[in-house]
Amino acid sequence: MKKYVAISFGFILVGYVLLVFSMLIPNELLTENVMKSAQELYYQEDYPSLYLKGAFLENFCDADYIAVAYNQRTYNPLTNALDAYNYCYNEESGANRGVRGLYVTFYDYSQKIYEHSHAWHGYRIFLRPLLVLYSVADIRWLLTSLVFILVILICIYIYKATDKFWAFLPFLFSIVYFNYQLEALSIAISINFLLMLIPCIFILYGCINGKELDYFHACMFITGLCSAYFALCDLPSMSIGFPIIMMLAFNKRNDFDKLLEAFKMTLMWFLGYAVEGIPKFIINEFFMKLEGASTVLIWYTGKKHGVGILNRFIKVGELLEEVFDIEKVQADIFWAMIVIIFVLLVIRKKYKEIVVKDIMAYLFVSMIPILWVIVMIIAANLDWTPFIFSTMIFAIIQYLWGVLEESFI
């Protein structure tokens, strides 16, 4: 327990100090690239389609992230590190209302201020320095490249954990199937992917090297801390599900112990998230005297903007209609099966023991991750309400995946 207390205090202190240092960068150094970013986004929609199975650019959140990183209410970096806000474009309609909020940061100060200070917005520690050098387009490519590097590293670690170079195909297939490689073009989504992928690497490292259970608990606790610090609660459930799935798939312990650990790791994530998030909530509400914290409570009780808990569950039906677009899914599955069969037939020439039964079993196993990615998408759209429920579904599905893979391959 003392270790976790020390980690918590150390993380909060270091995180705050880093934010203060980022606020010491003069805004004049950021202005050119922030203005360029505002102009680049101004004529785009908030969520422009990438024309591949519902993939889109998260321009709305990217504009918010840049605006929050740039805006400063005072000349005091100690308070600016705790503050966060952006200007809202007053027009309530229009496909680019969100991105115009960044544009009016420079050209129309009559727009109302929207408080974001309920969260730490830790992404500012690297976004502000990057804005000194690059505009939104270049930052997007930089973060996307980092996401791709981490995906490749995870595939390498999965191979090391199994000694089967096709074992990473379900993970890679799920990434490609749901266009994560395109969604990562957004700054906001990239940050959430990084919060998901980096813990996966540490979990896989622990599985390969036979680390004790306390190592996995600490990983999830720190992941919760990082999720509350860096992200704006866009897709926080991803940083729970994927690392736990890695533990379930590649840890050598027996199945019951792994399922029990999945539950404990989920609780450790929540503990880390609360330890990091609640102090900022309290500072914001009672010391900074800003509206950000109370605004979040209003949202999640459904009293504003129609995004309360019940409204979020209603969105599940709409989401499933998009996910289960039969024609697109059938086409995707058809081509995926052809590719996987081809790969396994090539493998068979080298490894004679692989037979048709193995190929069919692996095809079935490869499709299972689609289910847990669907659950992740649903959980992300519901935001933070069904974390434990969704994680238990991840555990059950991943358990079936592990049993099938061990039995047939």
N, C-alpha and C positions, 0 to 999 in steps of 0.2 A: 504493500500500500504506500509506503514512504517513497518508493521509486516512482509511482504514478503521480503522487503529489508534487515531487520534484520536477518531473517531466512537464506537468501542467503549468506550474509557475514559471519554469524556464521557457516554455513555448510561448506563453502569453507575453512575458517580458521581452524576449527576443523579437517576437512578432511586432510588438508595439514600437520597439526601438528601430526596427527596419522600416516601419511605416514613417516614423519621424524623419529618418534619413532620406527616404524617398521624397518627402515633402520639402526637404531642404533644396531640392533641385528647383531653380527659378522657373516659374511658369513661362517666362519669355523664351526659354529654350524649347519648350514644347509647342508653343503657339503655332508655328509654321506647319508642323505635321498634323496637329489637331485640326487646324483649319482645312488642310488638304484632305484629311479623312472626312470631315463634315461635307465637303464639296463632293467627294467620291460617293458618299452614301446618299446625298440629298435627293438625287433623281432615281434612286432605287426604292423598291418596296421594302416593307419591314421584314417580310419573309418570302423573298423571291425563290421560285421553284428552280431546282437543278435538273428537273425533267427525268428523274430516275426514281421511281417507286416512292414518291412522297418526300424525297430529300429536298431540303431547302437551306438557304443561308439565314443564320440568326442575326440579321442586321439590327433588329430592335435592341437586343441585349448588347451587341457590340457597341452600338451608339451610346447606350447607357454606361457601359464600362469605361469608354473613353471620356465621356462627360464627367463621370464621377472621379476618374483619375486626374482630370484637369482642373475641375472647379475647386476653388479655395475661398472660404468665407472671410478669412483673416490672414494676417502675415505671421501668425504664430504656428510653427510646425507641430507643436505639442498638442494643440487642439485640432488642427487640420487633420492629423493622423486619426482622430476619433470621429471626425465629421465626414459626411458623404451626402451629396445631393446632386440633382441635375434639374435642368429647366424642362418643363413639359410644354409641348406644342398644344395650344388651347383648342385647336380644332379637334372635335371628338370623332370625326370620320376621316376616311382616307387611308389608302394602302401604305402610305409612307409617313403616317403621323409620328411613329416612334423615331425614325431617323431624323426627322425635322427637329426633334428635341435637342439633338447635338448641334444642329445648324444655328438654332436661335441662341445658343450659348454665346455666340459672338455678335449676333445682329439684332436681337430683340430681348432686352432684359425685362420687358413688361410681362413676359410669360411667367406663370406661377412656378414656384419651386416645389419639387417633389423630394421628400426626405428619404434617404437610403441608409441613414446612420444606424439602423438596427443591426447591421452586419459589419464585420471588420473590413471587408473589401481588401483582403490581403494581396490580391492580384496587382494592386497598385505598386508593390515593391519592385516588380519587374516591368509593368506596363508603362509607368512614368519614364524610366530610363530608356525603354524602347522607343517611346514617342519622341524622344530627343533626336533619334536617328532615323526613324521610319514612320510611314503613314500606315493606315489600317490594312491596306493590301499586302504590304511587305511583312507586317507582323503576323497576319494570317498564315502566310506561306511558311514563315519561320516556325510557328507553333505546330502547324500541320506536319512539317518535316520531323519535328521532335516526336509527335505522336506515331508517325510511321516507324521511326527508329525503335521506339519502345515496343511496338507490335512485333517487329522482327526479333527483338531481344526475348520477348515472351515466347515466341515460337522456338527459339534456340533453347530456352530453359525447359520448355515442355519436352523437347527432344531429349535433353539431358536427364529429365526425370523419368522417362519411359524407355529410352533406347530404341524408340520407334519413330522414324522420321516422318511418318504420316499421322502421328498422334496429334499434331497441332492443327490438322485440317478442320475439325469441328469448330475450333476457336476462330480460325481464319475465315472459314466459310460464313460463320455468323457475322463477323465484322463486315464482310463484303456484302452479304445478303441484305443487310439493313442499311447499307450505304454509309456506314460510319466513316469510311475513308473520305466521303464527300462532306458529311456533316462537320467533320473536323476542320473544315475551312473557316469556320466561325471561331472567333477568339473565345467567346463564352463557352462553346461546346468543347473546344480544345482543352480549356482549363479543366473541365469536368472529366474529359478523357484521361488527362494526365493524372488526376486524382484517383482514377480507376486503375490505370495501367501500372503506375509506380508501385502501389501496394501489391499488385499481382506478382511483380518481379521479386519483391521481398518474401512473399508467401511461398513462391516456387523455390526460392533459394533455401528457405527453411525446410521445405519438404525434401529437397535433394540432399541436404546436409543433416537431416534427422534432428532438427532443433526441438527443444522442449516446448511444451504447450504455452508456457509463459511468453515465449518469443512471439507466437501467433497472437496472443492476447495483446501484447504491446504493439504489434503492427496495426491491429484494428483500432486500438485506442488512439494511436498517433494519426491514423487515417481519419478518424472522427474529428480530432483536433484540426487537421489540415482542411477538411471539408468545411468546417465552420469558419475557418480563417480565410480561405482563399475564395470559396464559391459564394454565389449569391442565391443558393438554394434552387438552382435551375434543374440539375439532375443529380441530386446528392445520393439517391438510392443506388446509382451505379457503383459508387465507391464501397458499398456494402456487398452487393451481389457478386460481382466478378471475383474479388479476392477470396470470398468464401467458396465459390465454385472451384477455384484453383486448389484450395485446401482439400475439398472433398474429393477431387479427381486424383490428386497426386500424393496425398499423405498416405503413408504406409500403415497407419493404425487401422483397427477393425472398424466396420461400418457404423456400429452403434456409437462408438467413441467419437467418430468424425461428425455424426449428426449432432451429438451433444455439444461438441466444440463449435459447430456452426451457430448454435443458439448462443453460446457464451461469447463468441466473437462478435455477434450482432449486438449483444448488450454492451460489450466494450466499446464498439463504435458509437453507440448512443451516449455512453458515459463521456467519451472524448468530445463528442459534438456538444453535449450540454456544458461540460467544463469550459470549453472555449466560447460557446455562444452566449450563455446566460450572463457572464460578467459584462460583455459588451452591451447586452440588452439593458442591464441595470444601469451601467454608466450612461447610456444614451437617454434613458427615461428619467433618471433622478438627478444626474449631475450635469449632463449637457442640456437638459430640458428641451429636447427635440422630439418631433412627433413620430419618428420612424418606427419605434418599438410598438407603440399603441396602434399604429396603422396596420402592422402585420397582424395583430390580434383581431382587428376589425375585419381584415380580409378573410382570415381563416374561420371566423364565425359566420361568414357569408353576408355580412352587413354592407359590403361595399364591392362594386364591380362584378357581382355575381360569381365570385370565385371561392365560395365557402366549400366546406367539406362535401356536402350533398351535391353541389354543382360539379365537383370534380369527379364524383362517381358517375354522374350522368354522362360525362365526357368519355367514359370507357366505351360505351356503345358506339359512339361516333368513331373512336379510335380503332376499334376492332373492324369496323366496316372498311377503313382504309388499309389496315394491315392485311385483312383477308380479301384483298382484291383477287378473285379467283383466277382470272385470266393471267394476271401478272405473276401470281404465285406459281401457277402451273408451268408457265414458261421458264421461270427461274429454276424450279425444281428439275425440270427436264434437262436444261443445260448443265446444271450442277451435277446431276447424275451421270451425264455423258463424260464430263471432265473427270469426276472421281473414278468412274469405271476405267477410263483410259489410264489414269495414273496407276491404279491398282493392277491393271493388266501389265503395265510396264514393270511394276515391282515384281510381279509373279515370275517374270523371266529370270530374275535374279534370285528370288526366294521361292523355290519350288513348292514349299509347304503351303503356300497360300492357295486356297481353292475357291470355287464359286460361292460356297457357303460363307466364307470370310468376307467376300466382296459384298454380298447382299446384307450381311449383318452390319458391315461397316457403313453401308449406305443408310441403313436405318439409324445407326448410332449418330451419323453425321447430321441427320435431320433433327434430332432431339434438341440440340442447342437453339434451334429456331424458337422453340417453345419458351425457353427461359429468357431469350432476348425480347420476345413479345411481352412477357411479364415485366421485364425491366422497363420497357417503353411505357406500359400502363402505369407502373409505379412512379415513373418519372413525371408523367402527366398528372397523376394524383398528388404529386409533390411528396410531402413528408408524412402523410397520414398512415399509409399501410406498410411501413418499412418491414416490421417483423413478419407480417403475413406474407409479403412478397419474398422475403428471404427464405422462409420455410418452404415455399414453392420451389425456389432455386435448389434448395437442399434435396428435396424429394426427386426432382427431375434429374439432378446431377447424380444422385445415388443410382437411379435406373441406368443412366449413361455408363457409370463406372461398372455396374454389374454386367451389362451387355458387352462392354468392351473387354472385360476380363474373361468373360465366358466364351466369346467367339473369336477373339483376335489374339 
